Amino acid sequence: MHMGVKFPIDVVALAMELIRFRSEDLDSHEIQGYLAGLLGQLGFTCTFLPFTNAKGRAVPNLVACRGAGSPHFAFAGHTDVVSVGDHSAQQRWVIPPFEPTVREGYLNGRGAEDMKGGLAAAISATALFVAARPVTPGTTSFLLTGDEEGDGDAGMPLVVDWLKKRGTRPDGCIIPEPASRGVLGATIKIGSRGCVDFFISLSDQPGHTAYPAETVNPVHQLLPVLQEIAAASFDDEGDLFEPTNVNVVTVDVGNRQYNSVPERVEAVVNVRYSDAHSEESLQRWVEELLGATGQPFTIRRAGFNRPYVTEPNQFTGMLQKVTSEVLGLIPDLITQGGASDARVLVEICPVVELGPVHATSHQVNERALIEDLGRLVQLYHRILERFFQV
């Protein structure tokens, strides 16, 4: 049951409301409806953008705007959360994941850190800003997707396309992702390495294990190549990105006949790569290693994103200065960690990730420090004041 939130908005109360929505597996329709009602009370005009993904699933998205013209500040984010896990994982939750609980200074529940806590702080700060200045030149917006933790093909990429067609380009955007390392505000994430998966399949001559002369085992052919891939070292560290790294994430045979040599082996290789490489150059590298086996293979590439960065500029400088004033430390600009919807939003505006400390995202017993959520409200509020120069 959703009890509603009173004004002025208490960040913990709002975060608890958002956690109660079981927004797993693209199921963000209810939470976005709730947020549209809440933002509507703050004077935002809300537009629902339902899109259909490649698997035929309906994906909810929400764009909420207040005001008009420049300057335009946007908060962007996602309302979906990762799964709480299978039955075994669920048994390890000390507190039921969708029954938010305050305990020992922490807010516990799925999404407390990634990213319902940060989103609640952004809305709470915006409510304070609107209450103090009902009329402010320019535009404030929330760009929310229900498909960031999934494939993402019907989420922010299509929202950005929709914005482009309307000529809407924010002058600055914050995603309240848990991008702080160690201490709140210690880091602001301005980019990320690219990410690509290679699906490799190798086939050869199956047969009885007792007659090796009549068989060629594809597992034996592929394993040395995977070892070479896993051991690869890339000396491409630059000013903005960490070096490229490779992980073999699956090796599957599917053979249940233990006295038979399998016909096929399949593997998936994940590469996080700097701007010294491309999906195409990395595929050529893998293909050369596979080609040296002399065995028939297939390879399929699936790219999640290419390297992206918001180059340090006036916007990032302002964020560093305000963070220093509010939190007492000057944040480093980093590109470490996984990708977010910033990889798409960077096409239309300067965008950064600035939010809670990254500690329990996607884990069992996810939680966020309550003190940090309150300090985030102060930080976002000051940023809004500085951005609009009021």
DRENMARLUM-520310 format. One record per residue (C-alpha): residue in three letters; x, y, z. Coordinates in Angstrom, 3 decimals. Layout:
BEGIN
('ALA' (X Y Z)),
...
END
This chain:
BEGIN
('MET' (0.000 0.000 0.000)),
('HIS' (1.388 3.404 -0.958)),
('MET' (0.705 6.023 1.682)),
('GLY' (1.688 9.133 -0.253)),
('VAL' (4.221 11.825 0.588)),
('LYS' (3.544 15.142 2.283)),
('PHE' (5.041 18.511 1.374)),
('PRO' (7.738 19.576 2.044)),
('ILE' (9.027 16.221 0.871)),
('ASP' (11.047 14.161 3.318)),
('VAL' (13.676 12.306 1.306)),
('VAL' (13.546 9.135 3.378)),
('ALA' (9.768 8.959 3.262)),
('LEU' (9.818 9.384 -0.513)),
('ALA' (12.600 6.845 -0.993)),
('MET' (10.600 4.332 1.051)),
('GLU' (7.550 4.965 -1.110)),
('LEU' (9.562 4.327 -4.264)),
('ILE' (11.141 1.143 -2.885)),
('ARG' (7.688 -0.301 -2.173)),
('PHE' (7.016 -0.428 -5.908)),
('ARG' (8.229 -3.804 -7.218)),
('SER' (9.677 -2.321 -10.373)),
('GLU' (11.641 -5.375 -11.524)),
('ASP' (11.675 -6.720 -15.071)),
('LEU' (10.378 -3.598 -16.879)),
('ASP' (7.461 -3.280 -14.449)),
('SER' (7.688 0.489 -13.868)),
('HIS' (4.198 1.490 -14.938)),
('GLU' (2.870 2.041 -11.411)),
('ILE' (5.892 3.846 -10.021)),
('GLN' (6.025 6.200 -13.002)),
('GLY' (2.344 6.930 -12.604)),
('TYR' (2.988 7.759 -8.970)),
('LEU' (5.916 10.019 -9.864)),
('ALA' (3.899 11.790 -12.534)),
('GLY' (1.284 12.627 -9.913)),
('LEU' (3.917 13.870 -7.494)),
('LEU' (5.784 15.949 -10.076)),
('GLY' (2.467 17.277 -11.347)),
('GLN' (1.870 18.768 -7.899)),
('LEU' (5.203 20.589 -8.325)),
('GLY' (4.038 22.161 -11.582)),
('PHE' (5.618 19.701 -14.020)),
('THR' (3.883 18.729 -17.244)),
('CYS' (4.280 14.974 -17.623)),
('THR' (4.436 12.974 -20.845)),
('PHE' (4.377 9.185 -20.875)),
('LEU' (6.454 7.598 -23.623)),
('PRO' (5.631 3.887 -23.892)),
('PHE' (7.944 2.042 -26.274)),
('THR' (8.180 -1.619 -27.271)),
('ASN' (11.517 -3.383 -27.014)),
('ALA' (13.004 -5.975 -29.356)),
('LYS' (11.380 -8.772 -27.365)),
('GLY' (7.904 -7.263 -27.731)),
('ARG' (7.684 -6.025 -24.133)),
('ALA' (6.096 -2.676 -23.316)),
('VAL' (8.569 -0.279 -21.664)),
('PRO' (7.314 2.764 -19.725)),
('ASN' (9.217 6.048 -19.868)),
('LEU' (8.380 9.456 -18.425)),
('VAL' (9.448 12.992 -19.342)),
('ALA' (8.400 15.737 -16.917)),
('CYS' (9.105 19.427 -17.655)),
('ARG' (8.553 22.637 -15.717)),
('GLY' (9.028 26.060 -17.248)),
('ALA' (10.303 26.847 -20.727)),
('GLY' (13.384 27.976 -22.590)),
('SER' (16.956 28.272 -21.416)),
('PRO' (18.757 27.509 -19.256)),
('HIS' (17.554 23.920 -19.075)),
('PHE' (18.588 21.646 -16.199)),
('ALA' (17.684 17.942 -16.205)),
('PHE' (17.735 15.123 -13.729)),
('ALA' (17.742 11.772 -15.525)),
('GLY' (17.439 8.270 -14.176)),
('HIS' (15.662 4.954 -14.075)),
('THR' (12.772 3.616 -12.068)),
('ASP' (13.513 -0.070 -12.650)),
('VAL' (15.664 -2.147 -10.310)),
('VAL' (17.592 -5.365 -10.752)),
('SER' (15.988 -8.615 -9.651)),
('VAL' (16.182 -9.538 -5.987)),
('GLY' (17.491 -12.918 -7.124)),
('ASP' (16.290 -16.494 -7.052)),
('HIS' (14.796 -18.243 -4.035)),
('SER' (18.222 -18.833 -2.515)),
('ALA' (19.137 -15.148 -2.806)),
('GLN' (15.785 -14.041 -1.436)),
('GLN' (16.354 -16.184 1.655)),
('ARG' (19.493 -14.125 2.355)),
('TRP' (17.629 -10.808 2.523)),
('VAL' (17.586 -9.815 6.204)),
('ILE' (14.760 -7.396 5.449)),
('PRO' (12.233 -8.129 2.667)),
('PRO' (13.541 -6.191 -0.366)),
('PHE' (10.318 -4.293 -1.066)),
('GLU' (9.484 -3.547 2.570)),
('PRO' (11.805 -0.572 3.198)),
('THR' (13.095 -0.341 6.733)),
('VAL' (15.269 2.153 8.599)),
('ARG' (17.835 0.390 10.740)),
('GLU' (21.094 1.568 12.336)),
('GLY' (21.254 4.718 10.224)),
('TYR' (20.571 2.995 6.904)),
('LEU' (17.576 2.759 4.610)),
('ASN' (17.265 -0.887 3.567)),
('GLY' (15.531 -2.191 0.450)),
('ARG' (15.993 -2.925 -3.243)),
('GLY' (16.817 0.330 -4.990)),
('ALA' (17.846 2.215 -1.837)),
('GLU' (21.214 2.877 -3.470)),
('ASP' (20.545 2.186 -7.156)),
('MET' (18.774 4.430 -7.706)),
('LYS' (15.558 5.193 -5.848)),
('GLY' (17.428 6.887 -3.008)),
('GLY' (19.182 9.279 -5.368)),
('LEU' (16.001 9.905 -7.340)),
('ALA' (14.132 10.725 -4.117)),
('ALA' (16.872 13.202 -3.211)),
('ALA' (16.597 14.887 -6.619)),
('ILE' (12.823 15.267 -6.291)),
('SER' (13.062 16.477 -2.676)),
('ALA' (15.642 19.094 -3.671)),
('THR' (13.517 20.206 -6.611)),
('ALA' (10.504 20.580 -4.323)),
('LEU' (12.518 22.858 -2.024)),
('PHE' (13.708 24.898 -4.982)),
('VAL' (10.214 25.275 -6.449)),
('ALA' (8.712 26.214 -3.076)),
('ALA' (11.253 29.016 -2.604)),
('ARG' (11.066 30.251 -6.213)),
('PRO' (7.732 29.421 -7.854)),
('VAL' (8.736 31.423 -10.921)),
('THR' (12.232 30.779 -12.275)),
('PRO' (13.425 31.522 -15.815)),
('GLY' (14.317 28.421 -17.785)),
('THR' (13.378 24.741 -17.704)),
('THR' (13.713 21.970 -15.162)),
('SER' (13.041 18.410 -16.285)),
('PHE' (13.087 14.777 -15.202)),
('LEU' (13.933 12.182 -17.853)),
('LEU' (13.010 8.772 -16.471)),
('THR' (13.156 5.350 -18.069)),
('GLY' (11.856 1.971 -16.961)),
('ASP' (14.531 0.027 -18.846)),
('GLU' (18.044 0.841 -17.691)),
('GLU' (18.824 -2.366 -15.825)),
('GLY' (17.572 -4.491 -18.738)),
('ASP' (18.481 -4.400 -22.409)),
('GLY' (17.770 -0.671 -22.541)),
('ASP' (16.766 -0.685 -26.207)),
('ALA' (13.340 0.847 -25.536)),
('GLY' (14.445 3.153 -22.762)),
('MET' (16.683 6.204 -22.805)),
('PRO' (17.889 5.790 -26.425)),
('LEU' (14.315 6.295 -27.653)),
('VAL' (13.658 9.046 -25.117)),
('VAL' (16.713 10.885 -26.465)),
('ASP' (15.453 10.400 -30.033)),
('TRP' (12.128 11.890 -28.953)),
('LEU' (13.909 14.887 -27.401)),
('LYS' (16.057 15.408 -30.513)),
('LYS' (12.985 15.545 -32.756)),
('ARG' (11.614 18.328 -30.587)),
('GLY' (14.883 20.217 -30.457)),
('THR' (15.105 19.739 -26.699)),
('ARG' (18.683 19.765 -25.389)),
('PRO' (19.361 20.380 -21.703)),
('ASP' (22.313 22.599 -20.830)),
('GLY' (23.342 20.228 -18.065)),
('CYS' (22.144 16.883 -16.677)),
('ILE' (22.754 14.922 -13.475)),
('ILE' (21.999 11.229 -13.089)),
('PRO' (21.696 10.383 -9.354)),
('GLU' (23.474 7.050 -9.805)),
('PRO' (25.608 5.741 -6.920)),
('ALA' (28.815 7.126 -8.400)),
('SER' (30.532 8.330 -5.214)),
('ARG' (33.554 6.242 -4.241)),
('GLY' (34.168 5.768 -0.535)),
('VAL' (32.650 9.048 0.634)),
('LEU' (29.648 10.986 -0.644)),
('GLY' (30.757 13.495 -3.263)),
('ALA' (34.333 12.206 -3.493)),
('THR' (33.861 11.504 -7.209)),
('ILE' (31.749 12.675 -10.124)),
('LYS' (31.548 10.255 -13.013)),
('ILE' (31.943 11.938 -16.389)),
('GLY' (32.269 8.920 -18.683)),
('SER' (32.814 5.217 -19.065)),
('ARG' (34.729 2.695 -21.115)),
('GLY' (32.940 0.886 -23.901)),
('CYS' (31.463 -2.560 -23.384)),
('VAL' (31.137 -5.360 -25.929)),
('ASP' (30.363 -9.091 -25.752)),
('PHE' (31.658 -11.693 -28.199)),
('PHE' (29.613 -14.890 -28.559)),
('ILE' (31.966 -17.597 -29.805)),
('SER' (31.008 -21.039 -31.092)),
('LEU' (33.449 -23.764 -32.176)),
('SER' (32.370 -27.055 -33.738)),
('ASP' (34.286 -30.188 -34.686)),
('GLN' (34.082 -33.988 -34.870)),
('PRO' (32.119 -35.656 -32.037)),
('GLY' (32.429 -39.307 -31.144)),
('HIS' (33.227 -41.915 -28.512)),
('THR' (35.820 -40.874 -25.907)),
('ALA' (37.481 -44.301 -26.202)),
('TYR' (38.453 -43.636 -29.839)),
('PRO' (40.358 -40.335 -29.862)),
('ALA' (41.688 -40.887 -33.396)),
('GLU' (38.121 -40.619 -34.677)),
('THR' (37.267 -37.360 -32.877)),
('VAL' (38.384 -33.744 -32.598)),
('ASN' (37.316 -32.173 -29.319)),
('PRO' (36.269 -28.513 -29.796)),
('VAL' (36.670 -27.872 -26.064)),
('HIS' (40.350 -28.728 -26.309)),
('GLN' (40.638 -26.412 -29.312)),
('LEU' (38.934 -23.438 -27.665)),
('LEU' (40.325 -23.518 -24.118)),
('PRO' (43.882 -22.444 -25.055)),
('VAL' (42.442 -19.531 -27.030)),
('LEU' (40.289 -18.479 -24.075)),
('GLN' (43.333 -18.659 -21.813)),
('GLU' (45.222 -16.360 -24.181)),
('ILE' (42.272 -13.975 -24.331)),
('ALA' (41.942 -13.914 -20.543)),
('ALA' (45.659 -13.264 -20.083)),
('ALA' (45.764 -10.361 -22.524)),
('SER' (47.213 -7.105 -21.216)),
('PHE' (46.435 -3.775 -22.873)),
('ASP' (48.840 -0.893 -22.381)),
('ASP' (46.392 1.825 -23.410)),
('GLU' (45.780 3.827 -20.246)),
('GLY' (45.124 7.470 -21.033)),
('ASP' (44.153 10.599 -19.170)),
('LEU' (40.461 9.696 -18.914)),
('PHE' (40.036 5.920 -19.182)),
('GLU' (41.322 2.844 -17.397)),
('PRO' (43.080 0.240 -19.569)),
('THR' (41.020 -2.277 -21.529)),
('ASN' (40.258 -5.498 -19.679)),
('VAL' (38.826 -8.833 -20.800)),
('ASN' (36.769 -11.492 -18.996)),
('VAL' (35.610 -14.909 -20.163)),
('VAL' (32.156 -14.971 -18.567)),
('THR' (30.673 -18.269 -19.792)),
('VAL' (31.849 -21.556 -21.332)),
('ASP' (29.042 -23.944 -22.236)),
('VAL' (29.061 -27.399 -23.802)),
('GLY' (25.700 -28.824 -22.814)),
('ASN' (27.034 -32.373 -23.001)),
('ARG' (25.330 -34.882 -20.710)),
('GLN' (26.778 -37.939 -22.432)),
('TYR' (30.009 -38.272 -20.504)),
('ASN' (31.526 -40.965 -22.715)),
('SER' (31.109 -38.810 -25.824)),
('VAL' (33.213 -35.974 -27.208)),
('PRO' (30.907 -32.961 -27.690)),
('GLU' (30.232 -31.510 -31.105)),
('ARG' (30.151 -27.863 -30.036)),
('VAL' (31.441 -25.492 -27.365)),
('GLU' (30.206 -21.950 -26.846)),
('ALA' (31.744 -19.100 -24.852)),
('VAL' (31.071 -15.455 -24.148)),
('VAL' (33.877 -12.934 -23.774)),
('ASN' (33.163 -9.514 -22.250)),
('VAL' (35.500 -6.610 -23.009)),
('ARG' (35.534 -3.227 -21.279)),
('TYR' (37.583 -1.074 -23.595)),
('SER' (39.119 2.383 -23.699)),
('ASP' (38.994 4.797 -26.613)),
('ALA' (42.248 3.251 -27.896)),
('HIS' (40.099 0.462 -29.379)),
('SER' (36.792 -0.155 -31.122)),
('GLU' (34.341 -3.032 -31.284)),
('GLU' (35.632 -3.782 -34.779)),
('SER' (39.332 -3.824 -33.844)),
('LEU' (38.653 -6.032 -30.835)),
('GLN' (36.651 -8.467 -32.964)),
('ARG' (39.525 -8.704 -35.446)),
('TRP' (41.847 -9.546 -32.527)),
('VAL' (39.576 -12.357 -31.303)),
('GLU' (39.092 -13.685 -34.827)),
('GLU' (42.845 -13.872 -35.392)),
('LEU' (43.299 -15.955 -32.250)),
('LEU' (40.456 -18.271 -33.239)),
('GLY' (41.705 -18.533 -36.809)),
('ALA' (45.044 -19.866 -35.563)),
('THR' (43.269 -23.050 -34.398)),
('GLY' (42.398 -23.970 -37.973)),
('GLN' (38.964 -25.059 -36.773)),
('PRO' (35.566 -23.787 -37.981)),
('PHE' (34.151 -21.143 -35.670)),
('THR' (31.449 -18.512 -35.595)),
('ILE' (31.511 -15.222 -33.725)),
('ARG' (28.726 -12.767 -33.000)),
('ARG' (29.200 -9.331 -31.488)),
('ALA' (26.793 -7.476 -29.204)),
('GLY' (27.863 -3.983 -28.190)),
('PHE' (26.290 -2.214 -25.232)),
('ASN' (28.020 1.106 -25.668)),
('ARG' (31.101 2.783 -26.986)),
('PRO' (33.407 4.837 -24.764)),
('TYR' (31.863 8.176 -23.882)),
('VAL' (32.894 11.198 -21.863)),
('THR' (31.659 14.631 -20.917)),
('GLU' (34.835 16.635 -21.257)),
('PRO' (35.526 18.812 -18.202)),
('ASN' (33.795 22.127 -18.819)),
('GLN' (31.969 24.969 -17.100)),
('PHE' (29.171 22.639 -15.972)),
('THR' (31.471 20.049 -14.379)),
('GLY' (33.525 22.847 -12.836)),
('MET' (30.401 24.300 -11.243)),
('LEU' (29.461 20.886 -9.841)),
('GLN' (32.907 20.452 -8.318)),
('LYS' (32.765 23.901 -6.729)),
('VAL' (29.276 23.437 -5.272)),
('THR' (30.137 19.964 -3.978)),
('SER' (33.159 21.458 -2.246)),
('GLU' (31.010 24.157 -0.640)),
('VAL' (28.286 21.761 0.564)),
('LEU' (30.233 18.608 1.403)),
('GLY' (33.666 20.011 2.135)),
('LEU' (35.692 18.109 -0.474)),
('ILE' (36.616 18.630 -4.108)),
('PRO' (35.407 15.629 -6.127)),
('ASP' (37.604 13.865 -8.647)),
('LEU' (36.252 13.480 -12.183)),
('ILE' (36.326 9.749 -13.020)),
('THR' (35.301 7.274 -15.733)),
('GLN' (35.497 4.050 -13.704)),
('GLY' (32.659 1.590 -13.310)),
('GLY' (29.838 0.366 -15.499)),
('ALA' (27.819 2.257 -18.058)),
('SER' (24.570 4.106 -17.443)),
('ASP' (22.090 6.057 -19.548)),
('ALA' (24.714 8.805 -19.647)),
('ARG' (26.132 6.969 -22.663)),
('VAL' (23.051 8.119 -24.611)),
('LEU' (22.347 11.467 -22.983)),
('VAL' (25.870 12.668 -23.770)),
('GLU' (24.680 12.972 -27.388)),
('ILE' (22.510 15.965 -26.466)),
('CYS' (24.022 17.571 -23.362)),
('PRO' (26.782 17.571 -20.757)),
('VAL' (25.877 14.747 -18.367)),
('VAL' (27.442 13.353 -15.203)),
('GLU' (26.654 10.777 -12.542)),
('LEU' (26.563 12.312 -9.074)),
('GLY' (24.808 10.418 -6.323)),
('PRO' (25.100 8.086 -3.325)),
('VAL' (28.142 6.046 -2.379)),
('HIS' (28.545 2.883 -4.407)),
('ALA' (28.635 0.059 -1.842)),
('THR' (25.680 -2.358 -2.134)),
('SER' (24.224 -1.783 -5.614)),
('HIS' (22.709 -4.952 -7.130)),
('GLN' (23.563 -6.887 -3.970)),
('VAL' (21.463 -8.787 -1.467)),
('ASN' (20.548 -6.489 1.450)),
('GLU' (20.998 -3.287 -0.535)),
('ARG' (21.014 -0.176 1.638)),
('ALA' (21.868 3.548 1.663)),
('LEU' (23.117 5.770 4.449)),
('ILE' (20.265 8.038 5.556)),
('GLU' (22.629 10.900 6.400)),
('ASP' (23.935 10.803 2.828)),
('LEU' (20.438 11.054 1.374)),
('GLY' (19.820 14.199 3.392)),
('ARG' (23.147 15.691 2.313)),
('LEU' (22.332 14.875 -1.319)),
('VAL' (19.159 16.940 -1.017)),
('GLN' (21.256 19.889 0.197)),
('LEU' (23.769 19.370 -2.621)),
('TYR' (21.176 19.117 -5.391)),
('HIS' (19.293 22.120 -4.014)),
('ARG' (22.439 24.250 -4.062)),
('ILE' (23.262 23.043 -7.571)),
('LEU' (19.834 24.139 -8.794)),
('GLU' (20.322 27.556 -7.216)),
('ARG' (23.764 27.952 -8.770)),
('PHE' (22.690 26.651 -12.173)),
('PHE' (19.794 29.104 -12.394)),
('GLN' (21.871 31.823 -10.668)),
('VAL' (19.285 32.628 -8.029)),
END
